[in-house]
Amino acid sequence: MEFRQCEACHQPFRPRPQNPDQCFCSAAACQRERRRRWQAAKRQNDPDYRDNQKRAQKAWAERHPDYWRAYREQHPEYVARNRARQRERAPTPAGVAKMDASKPEIPLRSGTYRLSPVVDASFAKMDAWMVEITVISAACASP
């Protein structure tokens, strides 16, 4: 039987006869990578799986409400690295805004607007949309 190159560690391995399409060797790290890739593809392509994973994570978080607080207390290097990365992404506190914050000094008037997606890799928030607002037509002020 021929040798193949593992997709994770790039070392040669002999596939098992029971799995002729095998792409990963049997090393534990390579099997973890195989499962990680499978789960990522499944989340990307299967809305039911994605929803189930989201509900399972939420249930776990509700059962372990102090997990992250305890983790940060036990891992100060994690806290320091996270703070340093936050400073790199947004050097000043004014550079970080909450999603639901609005600036009262720049009110949006009634009218028709175009929302165009903006890609900003400096923020890791996956469920936030960054958009550019362009005026198409504005309402006329009453005389």
C-alpha positions, 0 to 999 in steps of 0.5 A: 500500500502506498504512503501519503502525506498527512494534511496536518503534520505533512509527514508520510503515513500509510492509510488504513485499508478500512479507510482508503480516502484517509488524509490524516495520520493517526497522531493525536494532534493530527486527529484533533486537527481533522475533527477541528476542520470537520466541525468548522466545515459542518458549522459553515454548511449546516444551519441545524448543526450550527444552531445546536452548537450555539444552544449547547454552548449557551447551556454550558455557559449558564451552568458555569457562570464563573468559568471565565472569571476563574480562568482569568484569575488563574492565568494572568499571562492570558489577561496581559496578552489580551490587554496588549492585543486590545491596545494594538487593535484600538490604541485609545479608549475612544477607538473602541465603541459599543455596538449599540452606542450612538453619537448624539452630536451626529444625528441621522435625519429622516431619509433614504440611506444605503448601507454598504458592508465594511470589512475591518479585520481589527475587530474580532466580533463575529456577529457585528456588522460594520457598515458605511452609511451613504445618503441617497435622499434626505427629507426636506425641512418644513417651511 
